[in-house]
Amino acid sequence: MPGAVPDIPGELLLDPTSHSFLSQRVAELCGLPPNSTKFPGAQPVSMTVKSLEMLEKMDFWVCEKSDGVRVLVFIVMNGMSGNQEVWLVSGLSGMSEVVLVSTTVRGIALKAD
């Protein structure tokens, strides 16, 4: 259906203890307070004429603005199991575990289950 927001793939994390632990870790890595409800990933910014001066002085990443759900990809080694885990953290405070196809990104091998 055109215009529909896509579902986030993976298995939704329902365990509150694990969710709290992972959320706090993501917040820590992103420099946010431990119980922050702010989405840790990229935020949209509207550009205005006043923005041009800032663009001339600083570097920025620019990407297409697509309708949908923003997610932050969080890749972590589970200290208890020794396995790599890949989580999609949504702006709605949801966290889904996904399994990646084996690949290499910037010299880092991503293990597939």
C-alpha positions in Angstrom: 0.0 0.0 0.0 1.6 3.3 -1.1 2.4 5.7 1.8 2.3 3.0 4.5 5.1 3.0 7.0 7.1 -0.2 6.7 7.4 -2.7 9.5 10.8 -2.9 11.2 12.3 -6.3 10.5 13.5 -8.7 13.1 12.2 -10.0 16.4 10.9 -7.3 18.8 12.7 -7.3 22.2 10.0 -7.8 24.8 12.2 -8.5 27.9 12.2 -5.3 30.0 15.5 -6.0 31.7 17.4 -6.7 28.4 15.6 -3.7 26.8 16.7 -1.4 29.6 20.3 -2.6 29.5 20.6 -2.2 25.7 18.9 1.2 25.8 21.2 2.5 28.5 24.3 1.2 26.5 23.1 2.9 23.3 22.4 6.1 25.3 25.9 6.0 26.8 27.6 5.5 23.4 25.6 8.4 22.0 26.4 10.7 24.9 22.8 10.8 26.2 21.6 10.5 29.8 20.9 6.9 30.8 17.1 7.2 30.8 16.9 9.5 27.8 13.8 9.1 25.7 15.5 11.0 22.8 16.1 9.0 19.6 19.9 8.4 19.5 20.1 8.3 15.7 20.1 11.0 13.0 17.5 13.8 13.3 16.0 15.6 10.3 16.9 19.3 9.9 15.0 21.8 7.8 17.3 24.0 5.8 16.8 27.7 5.5 18.7 30.7 4.0 20.3 31.2 7.4 21.7 27.6 7.2 23.9 28.5 4.3 26.5 30.3 6.5 26.7 27.2 8.8 27.1 24.9 5.7 30.1 27.0 4.6 31.8 26.6 8.0 31.1 22.9 8.9 30.9 19.5 7.3 27.6 17.8 7.2 26.1 14.4 6.0 23.2 14.9 3.7 20.8 12.2 2.6 17.5 11.8 1.0 14.5 12.4 3.2 12.2 9.4 2.8 8.9 8.7 4.6 9.2 5.9 7.0 10.7 4.9 10.3 14.2 6.0 11.3 16.3 3.3 13.0 19.8 3.2 14.5 21.8 0.0 13.8 23.5 -1.2 17.0 26.0 -4.0 16.6 27.3 -5.5 19.8 29.1 -8.6 21.1 27.1 -10.3 23.8 29.5 -10.7 26.7 27.6 -13.7 28.1 27.1 -15.8 24.9 30.1 -14.5 22.9 27.8 -14.0 19.9 27.5 -10.9 17.8 24.0 -9.3 18.0 22.5 -6.7 15.6 19.7 -4.5 16.9 17.5 -2.0 15.1 16.6 0.8 17.5 13.6 2.7 16.4 12.5 6.3 17.3 9.5 4.8 19.0 11.8 3.1 21.6 11.4 -0.3 20.1 14.3 -2.6 19.7 14.4 -5.5 17.2 17.1 -8.1 16.8 17.9 -9.0 13.2 20.1 -11.6 11.5 22.4 -10.2 8.8 23.7 -12.0 5.7 27.4 -12.5 6.0 29.2 -9.4 4.7 32.1 -7.1 5.3 31.6 -3.4 6.0 34.8 -1.2 6.1 36.9 -4.2 6.9 34.7 -5.5 9.6 33.2 -9.0 9.0 29.5 -9.2 10.0 28.8 -12.7 11.1 25.6 -14.4 9.9 23.8 -17.0 12.0 
